[in-house]
């Protein structure tokens, strides 16, 4: 029964009579059934104190049954209920009961109402708590900590969250949601994995409450962050939460949530009701696994977008079947928070392809195929293509699918390390280059005829393609480019066909150019062909004759020692194997049997690269002193200075190079362990940076005080502990690894690391 205004006035003397009467008129009948006159008066007194400078009031007390009663009173905002329940869960409050009410704005204030994308209505102009929309959210439960400790933690967090909501900028609401998601994720990460692996069934019934609201009646096993996940899903559908009745008994939840749409009307379309119901179920389950995601907030928002699209397409039933498996949910949490470029380039809008890839993973199989079958699978993909343009389209579609599969396998598998991913990506690059070079060559022959060696009518001029850098060293990673060198056997002319004959130099220049263009990059640096490491660099032709290669790189040739050192990782990958073998043998003589290395010239270029690429004190995984460039350079230089008396050192592979140096006694077991550990760390770090950013160039570590470093650390495998954060662990290991590399360079070569 509605209390008398006179009686109310005796309990809240700080509020005038007309305000009391207007307040009582805003309350619905069920509110009077749930609260006493004294409690209603207390709520009104606390609401009376609200202002933009004091955006939240708390009423916290210990009840006679030793449970804690916590009431939050504040101006209404989108997502507010889910944020409050998230903070409660994250601070260790187990919600066992409660009542949640939204007081609609007074009629004269309604024109000022605007709707955000989310849970509740928000007032942009009117901030009078007796006219604006406000909330009265009461929760009853128990805490993990003593009440005083919990109250301090909860108060600090909820005041920060609601203060952010009060910010006039949209960024404030976004920051509030990110903050709560981070708190909830940290809390879930401490939950027993066995419990998280069990997806408890949840029953959701939907009914209409008169002509004003839609009610979701929820029955299920109580689990961590239950209300947070449910209300977040509803809010993401643009539904405004008007009233909540919470009842938890013997670990069973019996909740009722009343909602309206963004126009303040009930949700009546049966199809939309069913989509919302299924989305709520999926989001609730998905939330359990956010602790495994590198970027939990992004993963949650992307999952909701993915769910909306999935439920509207033809594969909805298959998706729902797959997502009932806890492993699939865990995989999606890791995947959706891993990378912007994977989301934008591969996942968003390609649900059927993602489903096809996840199904075998859920069943325990690998996502990518055997590397040995790549040539056959590529040939199958392009065998029916008509013309070079269609062959190119099919080859690049094959490339994109395989890159996505390999990336997914690495993200989702705890057992597969970056070396296996490198082998897979390198095998893919090799088959792409080999096929592209062959297809382009055949097309050019149809136009110009077979290129022949000068003065040899019976001797075709063959070509060979070599991998350099990461490709040559079988060390490709996320967002790696493909460094290639094109060589041909010698001077001469083509035989002529549809077009007049041309010189071999022109033929193979076109061959190198068209092959490079044949492999398209979805974005800069990801399998982008790089031809800069060729004789005379950008001033030289794209394809060089074998004779020109020899004259440029021989010890008395014009190549800079730094260019010659790069040949350590040169490896034949396509074209004529005999030509490839001959060039590699000459390369070996030029670098491994050369005692004329100008170390001062090497150090000058090395130091210049550091100055150009580094930016002050910012940490860079590739160019900081002791980082990857220094490590690879030091190992390669150790090889060429020692290989004349130890032929086993002639290898393009970095890990095998370090092992060979140890076996040959060129480095100690301790140095090997430190260098191998640093190489493993830095390669993983660069992969993680490129995965987060989708960019091959930006390898600077994020600022130490931002969320990006936290997400990078989680992507890398570092998580917060009771004594330190994952970000701090990452930075400490970076400093340890780079210090070991700097110490090796100084002890091995008697020089300070370039850039120090």
N, C-alpha and C positions, 0 to 999 in steps of 0.2 A: 504494500500500500504506500502511496506517495505521502511523505511526511508533511505535516503542516508547516507553512513558511515561518510562523511565529516560533514554533518549537525549534526549527532549524536556526533561527536568528539567535536563540539562546546558546547555541553551540558554536556559532561562528560570528562573533561580535564584530569582526573586522570587515564583514561584507554587508552592504546595505540591503534593505528589504526587496527592492525592485530587482536587484541582481540575483538574489536568492530565488525569487519567483521565476525569473527568466531561465535560470539554471535548471530548476526542477522541470520546466516545460520541455527542456531538450532531452531529458532522460526517458528511456523506454521502460515499460512495466517490469521486465525481467530484472532490471537493475535494482529496483526497489525490493524485489524478492530476495536478492543476493546480499544486500547490504543493509545494516542497521542505520537508524537516523544519525547516530553518532559518527558512523563511518562515512556516511554521505556528507555530513557537515565537514568532516576532516578533509575529504577529497576536495570540497569546494574551497576551503581555506588554502589548501596547497595550490589549487589551480589559480587562485586569486594572486598568488605570488609570482606566477610565470610572467616573463618578459623576454625580449630578445637578449637581454643581458643575463637573465636567469632562465634558460630554456628548459630546465628539467627539475622536477621536485621528486624526492624519494621518501617513501614511508616504509621503514624496515623494522620489524619487531619479531621477537621469539614468542610463539604461541604456547598455550598451556600444554599441548601435546609435543612440545620441544621442536616442532617444525618451524621453519622461518617463513614469515609472510613479507613479501616484497611487492610494493606498489609503485609503479612508475607513472608519473603524470607529466605530460609534455604537450607541446604543439604537435599537430599531426603532420607526418611526412611520408612520402613513398618509402617502402621497404622497412618502415620503422619497427613493426612488430617482429619481423624476421631478425633485424639487427639486435633488438632487445633480447630475444630468446637465444641468439648466437652468443652474446656477451654472458648471459646467464650460464649457458652450457660451458663456455670456455673457461669461466671462473670456478667451475666445479659445483654449480647449483643444479640439483636434480629436480626437475619440475614434476610435482605430483598432482597438482590441482591449480585451478585458477579461473579467472573471469576477465575478459578483455572487452572494453567498450570504446567505440569511437563516437564522440559527440559531434554531430553535424553542425556546420556553421549556421548562425541565425539567418533567417530569410533575407534580411537586408544586406548581409555580408556575402550572399551567394554569388553575385556578379563578380566578386573579387577572386573567386576560386579558380585555380588552374590545376590541371592534372599532370602529374609526372608519370614516367613509365614505371609503374610499380604499384605498391600495395595500397597506399592511402592517399587521400586528397591533401593538398598542401595550400596554405594561404600565402600569397605573395605580397599583399599590401596590408591586410588587416591583421594586427598582432594582438588585439585585445583577447585574452583567454576566454572571456565570456561571450565573444562573438565568433571567434575563429574556431575551426575544427581542432579538437584536442582529444587526447587519449587518456583513459584510466585503465591501466593494465595491472591486474593483481595476480601474483604468482605465489604458490605455496609449495614448499619442498624442503629438502635437506641439502647440506653443504659438505664438501670434502674437508674443508678447513674449519677452524672454530669461527663462530659467527663474526667476531670483531675483525679477524684477518680477512675473511671473505668480504665483509661489507666494505672495507677499505679498497680492496682490489676491484670490486664491482662498481663502486661509486666512481673511482678514478676513470675506469674504462667507459662507463655509460655517459658520464659527463663529456668526455672527449668525443664520443661518437655523436651525441645529439648536438653538441656545439658545432661539429662539422656539418650536420644536417641543416643547421640554421644559417650556414654561410649562403649568401645570395648567389654565389657562383655554382654552376653545375658540378664543378670539380670537387666541391665540398661533399656532396652526396656520394660521388664516386669514391672519394678518399675514405668516407665512413664505411662503405661496403667493403673496400679492400682491407681496411683495418680489422673489421669483424671477421672477415673470411680468414685472415691470417691468424687471428686468435683461435678460431674454431679449428683450423687445420692443425695448429700446434697442439691443441688438446687432443684431437683425434689421433695424431701420430703416436701418442702415448698409450692408446687403447690396444688391448690384446689382439694380435693379428688373427688368431683363431676366431675371435668374436666377429671381427670385420669380415672374415671370409664367409660368414653365414648370412645370407640375405633373407631376413625374416619376412614372411608374407605380411602384406598389409591389405586390409579390405577398406575400400572407399565407396560409400554410397552417396548419391547426389539426389537432393530433393529441393523443391521450390518452397520457400517460406512466404506464403501469401503471394502478393504481386510485387514484393519489395526486394527480396534477397534470394540467393542460391546458397544452400547449406551443404557442406561436405561433412559427412559423418564418417569418422576414421577410427578403425579398430586395428590394433597391431601390437607387436612386441615393442616394449620401450627400449630404445637404443640411443647411443650418444647423439646429441644434436638433432633429435627427432623433429621437434617443432621448427627449428631453424631451417632444416632442409625442406620441410613441407611448405612453410610460409614463403620461403625464397622462390620455390617453383610457382606458387600462386602469384606472387608479386611480379615475376618475370612475364607472366601472361597478361599483365596490365590490370589485374583484379585488385580491388580495394577491399581490405579486410575490415569489416564493420563490427563483428562480435565474435568472440572465441569462448568456448566453454571447455575447460581442461579437466580431465579426470584420469588419474593413473592409479591402478590398483594391482598389486602383486605382479609388477613388471609388465602389465598390460595397459595399453593406452586406449581411452575412449574419449575422443575429442570431437568437438563440433566447431566448424569454422564457417561463418556467414560472410559472403562476399557479394560485391556488385561490380559491374564493369566500369569503364572509364567515364561513362555517361551517368553513373549512379543507378543503373538498372540491373535487374537479375540476369543471369546468363541462361537463356532459354533454348538456344539452338542445340539440339541433341548432339550433332556432330562436334561442335565446339566443346560441349560439356565432356564428351568422351575423350577428346584430345587433351583437355586439361587434366582429366582424371589420370590418364595414362602417363602424361608428362610428370605429374606430381609423384606418381609411383616410381618412375625411373629416376627422377632427380633425388628423391629421398634415398634410394639405394646408392646412387652415384656419389652422394655426399660422403659416405663412409670412406671412400677411397681417395679423397682429396689430399690426405697426408702423403700420398705417393707421387703427387704431381709436382713438377718443378715450379709451376706458377698456378697455385690452386684457384685463385680468383678468376683468372682468365679461363682455366679449364671449366669451371662451373658455368660461366656465361656462355662459353662456346658449346658446352653440352646442351644447354637449354635451346640454343639456336638449332643445333643439330637435331634435337628431339622434335622440335616443331616441324622441321623439314621431313624427317623420317616418317612421322605419323601421317604425313600428307601424301607420301609416295606409294608406289605399288609394292615396295619391298617391306612394308611396315611389319607384316607378320614374321618375316625372317629376322628382322632386326630385333623384335621383341623376344623371339626365341633365343637369339644369341645373347642378348643383354640379361637374361635370367642367370647366366653363368657369372659367378663372381670374378673369374679370371678376365672375362671380357670387360667388366666394369673397371677393374684395376688397370688393364691395358689402356682403356680410353682415358682414364684420369692422367696417366703418364703422357699419353700421346697429345691430348688436347692442350696441355700446358707446356709442351716442349718447345714449340717453334711457331713464330708468326708466319714464316715463309711456307712451312708445311701446311699450315691451315689455309693460307690464301691460295697456294698453288696446287694443292693436291686433295685436301679434305673437303673444304666447303664446296658444296654443289656436286660432289662425286660420291654420294652415299653408297650406291650399288658397288662401286669399285672398292670402297673401304670395307664394306661388308664381306665381299669375296675374299679380301686379304685377311680379315680378322678371323673368319671361320676356321681355317686350318690352324691358326695360332691358338685359338681356344681349345682345339683338339690336341694340342701338344706338338704340332708339326712346325717346321720352319716356314717363314714367309717367302724367302727367296729361293729360287731354284739352284740346282747344282751349277757351279761356274763352268764346268766342262760342257754343259749342254747349251750354254749361251749362244755359240755360233749357230747351232742347229735351230734353236728357238727363234733367233733373229731371221734366219733364212726362211723359216716357215711364215714369219710375219710379213715378209716382203715378196715372197715368191710369185704372187699373182698380181703384183703392182704393175701398172702400165705406164711406162715412161719414168724418167728420172725424178720428176717432181713428186709423183705418188710414192716412189721408193723412198724419197727423202722424208715425206710425211710419216710413212709407216716406221721408218727407222727411228725417228724422233719420238713417236708415240711409244715404241718399244723401250727406248732410253728412259723416258719419263716414268713408265711403269716400273722398270727395274730399279731405278734410283729410289723411288718411293718404297718399294719392297725392302730394299737393303736398309734404308733409313729406318723404316718401321721395325725391322728385325733388331737393329742395334738399340733402338729406344726401348723396345719391349722385352728384351732378353737380358737377364742378369748374367748369363753364362758367356755370351758372345762379346769378346773384347774388340777394341778398335782395330787390331791386326786382322781379324777375320773380315771386318767390314772393309778394310783397305784392300784385302785380296779380292773381295767381291767387286768393289768399285773399279779396281784396276783391271780385272778380267772384263768387265763391261766396257771400259774405255778402249781396251785393246780390240775387242770385237767390233765396236762401233767404228774406230779408225780404220781397221782393216777392211771392213765392208764398204765404208764410205769411199776410201781411196780406190778400191777395186771398181765400184760402180762409176765413179767419176772418170777413172782411167778408161774404162770401156766406152763411155759416152764420148770422150775426146778422141779415141781411136776411130770411132765411127765417123767423126767429123774430119779429122786430119790424117788418119792412117797411123800405122805403127811407127813410133820413133826408132830410128836406127842409128848405130854408132857411125861416126864419120869414117868413110873409106871402107866400111864393112857392110855390104849389102845382105849378109847372112847373119848379122849380130844385132838383135834388138837392144835398144838402150833401156835397161831396167831401172826401177826406182826402189827405194827403201825408205821407210818411215821409222824414226827413232823417238822413243819417249825420253823426256828429261825431267828433272825435278822430282816431284812426288810421283808422277806416272812412271818415270824410269826406275825410281826406288821402290816401287810397289807399295806406296804409302799414301794413296789418295784418301781423302776424308770428306766430311761434309763441306759442300760448297767449294771443292777444289777445282782449279782450272786444269786444262790438259796442255802441257808444254810439249810441243812437237818440233822435230827437225826433219825436213824433206831433202833427200839427196837423190841424185840420178847418176847413171854410170858414166856418161861422158857426152861430148859435143856430137852434133850430127843434125839430121833433119828427119821429118816424118815422111812417109811414103805418099801421102796425099789420098784423099777419099772424096767426101762431099765437098770439101773445101781444099784450097791449095795447100801444098806442104808448108810447114813452118819449122823454124829452128827448134832443136830439142830444148834449148833454154826457155823459149816462149811456151812450148808445150807443157813443160813441167812447172813453169811459173803458174800457168792456168790451173794445172792439176793441184798444186798446193793451195792456191786461193780457193778453188771450188770445193775441195775436200774440207777446208777449214770452215767454209760457210755451210756445208752440208749438215754438220752437227750443230743444231740450234741450242742456245742456252736460254732457259726460261727466265733467268735473271743474271746480272753481272757476276761472273766468277764461278758459277755452277756448271761444270763441264764446258766452260768457255775455252775455245782453242787459243793458245798463245804461241806465236811463232817468233818471239823476240830473241830467243837463244839460238841464233843462227850466225854464220860467218858475217862479220861486219854489222851485226845487229839490224837496226831499222834502216840502215843505209844499204844493206845487201839485198840480193834477190830472195824471194820467199823459198825458192828451191835452189840448192847449189849442187854443182857437180862434185863427184867424189874427189877429183883432183883439186878443186878449189878448197874443199874441206881440209885436205892434207896440207896444202900450202899455208892455210890460215892458222891451223892449230899446231903445226910442228914446233918444236922448241925454239927455232929461229924465226918463226912466223910472227905476224903482227898481233895475234890474239893476246889480250891482257891475261896475266896469270889467273885472275879471278874467273875469266871465261873458260880458261883451260881446266881449272879446278872443277867447274860445273859438269865437265864431261865424265866425272866419276860416276854420275848417275844416268849416263846415257845408255840406252838399251834398245836393241832392234825389236820392233813390235809388228811391222807389216811390210809387205812388198817382197822383193827378191831376197831370200835368206842368204844366198851366196854373197851378194853385195853387202848385206848387213854384217855378215861375218868378217868380210875384208875390212870394212870401215872400223868395226870394233877392235880388230887386231891392230890397226894403225893407231887408233885412239890409245890402246894400251901402251904402245911405244912412246907416244907423245907425253903421257902423264905419269906412267908408272916406271919408265926407264929414263926419266928426265932428272938430271941433277943440277938443273939451272933455274930452280925456282927462286923468283925474286920476292922474298917474304916481305920486304918493306913496301913494295907495290901492292901486295895483297892486303897488308894491314891498312894502308891508306884508303883503299876502296871500301874495306870493311868498316872503317871508322866513319867514312862519308855516309855510308848507308845508314848507320846508326843516327847520325845527326839529322839526316833528311827524314827518316821515318819516325823517330821517337819524338815525343812532345814533352819536353821538360821532365818532370818527375812522375808523369803518368806511367803506370805499369802496362807493358805491352808483351803479349805472350810470344811474339816473334822477334821483336827488335829491342827489348830491354836488355841491358848487359846481363849475359848469362842465359838468355832465353834461347828459343829454338834456332835462330840463325847462327848464333855463336856455337851452340852445341853441334849442329850439323857441319858447320865450317871447320871446327876443331877436329872432328872425327875424320872428315874428308882429307884435311891437310895431313893428319897423322897417317892415313892410308898411303897417300902418294909419296910421302917422305920415307916410308918403310917398305913399300911393296917391291922394290927392286931386289931385295934379298928374301922376301916372303910373298911369293906369288899368290898364296891363298887369300891375301888381302884384297884382291881385285874383285870386288863385288859392289853392285849399286845399292844394295839393301842396307839401310842404316843399322838395324838391330844386328844383322849378321856381321856388319863391319866391326861393331864394338866387340862382339864375341870373338871374331878373328884376331883383332888386336890383342885381346886377353890371352888367347891360346898361343899367339906368337911371342908373348912376353913383352909386348910394346906398352901395355898398360897393366897396372896391378889389378888384382881381384877386387879390391876396394874401389878403385877408380871405375872399373867396369860396373860394379853394382850401383854406384852413384850416377854414372852417366846413363845407364839403362833405365834407372828409376826416373831420372829427370826427363829423359826422352818420352817415356810412357806417360808421365804426368803432363808434359807440355803438349803432346799430341792430343791427349784427351781434352785438355783445356781448350785448345784451338777448335777441336770438333764441337765442344759445348758452346763456345762463343759464336761460331758460325751457325750452329743450329738455332740458338736463341735469336740471332739477328738476320739470318739468311743472307749474309754478306761475307764475301771472302776477304775483304780488305780491312775492315774495322776489327782489329784484334787487341784493342785497348781494353783493359779490365775496367768494369764499371766503378763509379765512385763508391767508396767504402760505406757511405751513409745512405745509400739508396736501395730500393727494392730490387733493382736489376741484378745487383751482386748476390742478393739472397736467392733469386731465381736461378742464376748461373750456378751457384753452389749446389742447389738442390738438383739441377740438371746433371751436375758433375758427380753427385752421389754424397754430398755433405749435408748433414741435417743438424739442427740445433740440439745441444745436450744441456744438461743442468749447469755445466761450467763454462761453455763457450758456444758461439753461434757457428753455423755452417760456413758463413762468409768469413769469419775470422780464421777458421781452420784452412780454408782455401788460400787466403793470403799468406798464412804462415808457411804452408807447403810450397807456395810459389817462391817465397824468399829462400827457403831451404834449398830447393832445386837449383835456382839460378846462382846461388852462392857456391854450390858444388861445381857447377860448370865454370864459373869464374876462377875458382881455385885450380881446376884442372888446366885451363889455358895458361895460367901464370906458371904453374910447375912444369908443364910440358914444353912451352915455347919461350919461357922467360919474359913474357910480355903481359902487360895489363890488358884486360878485356877491352876491345874497342868500345868507345862510348863512355868509359869510366874515367 
